[in-house]
Amino acid sequence: MRAHVNNDGDGIDYSDHFTTTIFFASSMEAFNWAYEIGLRLGFGIKRASNKRVGRNANLRQDYFVCRMGGRGPVNKDADSLMRGNTATAWCKCKFSMKVVELQENKWKLVMRSGFHNHALTLYCDGDRYFAKFDEDELAYIDAQVRAHVRPAIISAGLHQRNPEKSRPNRRQMYNRSQKVRAEERDGRNPAQQMLALAVQHKYVHYWVIDQETDELTHVFMAHPEAVKMFRS
């Protein structure tokens, strides 16, 4: 690793970590390779712009940058609906690289700048970027949510499956749980879902809806087995 003097950030050139003689089969394959290295070093990488190159402009160059660099947030006027009490992590970081298409199924990664002008992430647990879920984890979470497992238990299960990965924060788990439950409701609100499940699972049920306000005012439900026990 080469160290150079830099006025901002940690003064380290991270180019050596991404210098490789490997040729990639696609731009996405190169991005995934660089992305994983960035996570291990403590910073995120995102896809930025791309352009066509070559004699007939049939080859492509894609650019990858630090998640705190690239094009900044869109300016909003005072009348916009954007909340005014929010902040952004964007700090015009110049760390960047490009992947060049040499020919079909042959891409080469080239560093442009290996410096960051900000501190790297030292503690990744709870960071939404470093602890975001992959497809396998999402499938696991969805199955656990449908089995009514608490988010804290799901989080512990994820950690046991992959101890090396950063733990998600509680809000990530709740957000995913809410999304799964919303999909299960299929457009119904919680009260409607409760009544629909009562019918589906053949509960003894009775409810009253105010005809003027269309509000649910009274509900009675009993599990079929509980009714059998009561009758015996």
Secondary structure, DSSP 8 states (H G I E B T S, - for coil): -EE---SSTT-EE-HHHH----EESSHHHHHHHHHHHHHHHT--EEEEEEEEESTTS-EEEEEEEETTBSS------TTSSS-TT-------B--EEEEEEEETTEEEEEEEE---SS---S--TT-TTTT---HHHHHHHHHHHHTT--HHHHHHHHHHH-TTS----HHHHHHHHHHHHHHHHTT--HHHHHHHHHHHTT-EEEEEE-TTT--EEEEEEE-HHHHHHHH-
